[in-house]
């Protein structure tokens, strides 16, 4: 089992994101929201739903927290989020928004029944900042296990296959998943980890660990 103690961190700005080949598109990006995570999957006939945890918005509520949540095959530790607006130039009425979420002790055990690993993240954080000049997002991950072969420096939209002991691909995890609107207006959304189950796992659905989005400010 791969166990990573060192912190991994990354960032992406719209200047870079606009050039990202294959970056997924979405209809619209909320102006400033964040969430500690969510899940919606079906396993052995059992539907598991974890609604968005600790959701915040620059329009309110601007702060939120969530207690640990444990459902069949998945666990989220305590999480918090903050979505704030700061006046950076009162004379010209310029503002900046920052939407962030963080959490601890995420664990996905749903794949062990199919011969897959137990996936863990000890601590993580994701944030998105909106300014007049554009947007940027950053993230941190600590104490990962169950992700063998993960590069030390994780690039944006990095796809990692989660395999069983027999080599079957049970799920795909996209790290620092960037979502851009179409048409692109300079806004940015990021999922720190987005896991999608494959048919081989016997599970359908997905799991998100940490999300944040922002738009250029007036």
N, C-alpha and C positions, 0 to 999 in steps of 0.2 A: 504494500500500500504506500502510495506517495504521500509524504507528509512535508509540507512546506511551511517553515516558520518565518522566513524573511518576508518583509513587506514588499508588495508589488504595487506600483502606482502608475497611473497613466492619465493623459489629458488629451482632449481634442477640441479644436475651435472651429467655427464655421468656415474660416478661411481654408482649413484643411478638409473639413467635412464635405464641403462642396465638391471636392475632387475625389472623394472616396468611391472607388469603383464598386458597384454592387451594393451600396448602402441602401437598406430597405426604405421605401417611401410610405408616407401616411397622409391622410387627407388633411389634417390640421394638427398643430402642436399647441397644447394648452400654454398660456402665457407664463405660468410659474407654478408648478405643482411638484410634489415628491411623495413617495410612498416607500415603506420599508420592505414591501414584497407582497406576493399573492400566489395563489395556486388554484388550479382547476383541472382535475384529472379523474379518470375512472379506472379503477383497478379491481379485478375479480368481481365485477358487478357493483362495486361500491364507489359512489361518486364522492370525491373529496374536494371540498371548496374552502379556501381560505381567502376571504375578501381582502381588498387592499388594506394593509396594515399601516397605522399611523399616517393617514393621508393628510397633507397640508396643501394650502394654496395661498398665493399672495392676496387673493380676494377673501381669505378666511375659510376655516381657521388657519392661522399663521404658524401655529405649533401643534404638535400632536405626539402621542406616545402610545405604545401597545405593549401589553403584557406578553410573556411567552405563550405560544400557541402550539399545541401538539395534536395532530390528527393522524389517522392511519397512514404510516409510511413517510411522514414529514414532520419537521419541527422547526419553528422559528423562535429564536430567543427574543428578549426584549428589544424594542426598536423605538427610535424617535425621529422626528422630522421637523424642519424649520423652513418656512417660506417667508422671506422678508424683503421689503422694499426700502432702499436707502436713497436719500436725496444727495447727489454728488455735486450738483451745481444749482443752488437755489435761484441765482440770477437768471439762468437760462432754462430753469425748470427741467433739469436733467436728472434722471433717476437710474438706479441699478437694482436689479433683483437677484436674489440668490436663493435657490431651492435645493435643499439637501436632506438626505436620509441616511441613517446609520443603524446598524444592528449587530447582534452577536449570536453565536452558537446556532447557526443554521445547520440542519442535518436532514438529508434525504436517504431513507432506508428502503424506499419502495422497490428499488431494483435488486435488492439482495435475494429475493425469492427467485429471480431469473438468473442468478449467478453473477450479478453485477456488484460493483463496489458500494460501500456506504460513503456517500459524499458529505463532506463537512467543510464549513467555513467558520473560523473562530471569531473573526471581526471584520467588518467592512464598512465602507462609506462611499456615497456617490453624491455629486453636487453639480448643479448647472447654474451658470451666471449669465444674466442678460444685461447688455449695455447698449447705448445708442449705436456703437460701432459694430455690434454683433454679439454672438453668444459663444460660450465655451463650457466644457464639462470636464470633470476630473473624477478620479476614483482611487480607492485603496482597498487592498485585500490582505488579510493576514491569516496564518494558520490554516491552510487548505490541506485536505487529505482526500484520497480517492481519485486524484486526477493525474495519473502517471503520464509523463511525457509533456506536461505543460511547459511552455517556454518560460525562461526566467523573466524576460521582458514581454509582457502580453500585449500584442498589438490590438488596435481597434477592430471590432468585428471578427475576433479570432474564434474559429470553430474548433471545438474539441469533442471528439467522439468518446462516449462512455461505452465500454465494451464488457461483455461477460467473460468469465474465465475460459469459455470456449471460443471467444473471438467475435461473437455476434455483437453488432452495434445496437445497443439498447436505447440510447438517447444521444442527442447532440446538444452541447452547451455553447451558446455564443457569449463570449466575454466582451464587455464594454460594447454592447450592441447599440449602434447609432441609427436613429430613425429620422429621416428628413422628410419634410412635407413636399407635396407635389401639387402646384408649383412651389419651388423653394422660396421662402420669404426671409431666410436667415435664421429661422428658429431651429431648435435642436432638442431632441429627446434621447435619453440614454437609459438602457437597462444594464445594470452592472453584470448580471448573469441571467440569461434566458434559456431555460432547459426545455426541450421538446422531446417527448417520448417517441420511439419508433414502434412499428408494428411488432417487431421481434420481442419487445419487452412485455407484450400483453397489456400494456397501459396506453391510454389515449389522453391527450391533453398536454398542459405545459405548466411550468413553474417560473416565476420571476423573483429574483433576489435584488432588491434595490432599484428604484427608478426615479428619474428626475427629468424635468423638461423646462425650457425657458425660451423667451422670444426677445428680439431687440426691443429696448425700451424707447418711449417717445423722446 
